[in-house]
Amino acid sequence: MRPVFYLLLSVLIASFSGILVKLSSLSPETIAFYRVLIASLLFFLIAKKHKVFPLWDEIFTIAAGFFLAMHFRFWIAAFDHTTVAGAVIPLTLQPVVTNLLSYLLYREKLTPYQIAMGSVVVLGVLISALGDGKSLDVAEGDWMAITGTLFLCGYLVLGRKLNQKMGSLTFSMKTHVIASIVLFTLSFPSFEIVPMREWFILIALGAGCSFLGYLLINLSLKSFPSGIVSMALVGESSLAILWAHLLLGEIIRIFQVAGFVISTIGLALFLLIKA
């Protein structure tokens, strides 16, 4: 029962990420920087290994940290332009794109059936992003979210091998530290004194959604196949849309509903049904 609890709790915690970003008045650059900085400090405190690994492993870890930084930079920025639904629906692309990149890089098996179902997921995301006569500003936010998701896929593909060599805690610690440095260098986050309310949001994002969320997902992966975990994490998008409707009063567009349903069905078939 405990592994199921870890998985469901990780989904619940992560589902509030978009709400917290929407509630903050800080710039996307500042939110992204403090989120990964707080998480990196916590990972550093509990990671058992701080040793140096072979050169190529460290180079790929730096690349993964850069991808993680760009994921948060683009995905968090998307909330300034689009709704929570518009930002979280593209996350359904993650398992499909990750599997495609793993096939190209590692020659992991990818069947024609999976390619077909992956195309259904892409179609659903495109329907959500392009439909319902959105303004240019909202459309820009949707594409920012898609871009952020693609960077996340790059991070996960590199992490698939590096996690095995370094251990998940060490890999998470190293990549979050690198992401912090990248965001500090490229984004110029604000260091002005902010209200306690903003610190609550930043700590909830860093300690809750990033640090605790990753820990629980790693624990879940010890008991469930990655496909099951990926499918369960789609619940993050569903709950985020629900919270945005209930707590923020956001209106869910018909094309967003259609796109999300199509992409979720495609993802379920992609992950759970073998050809």
Beta strands, then each sheet from edge to edge (+ up, - down):
end
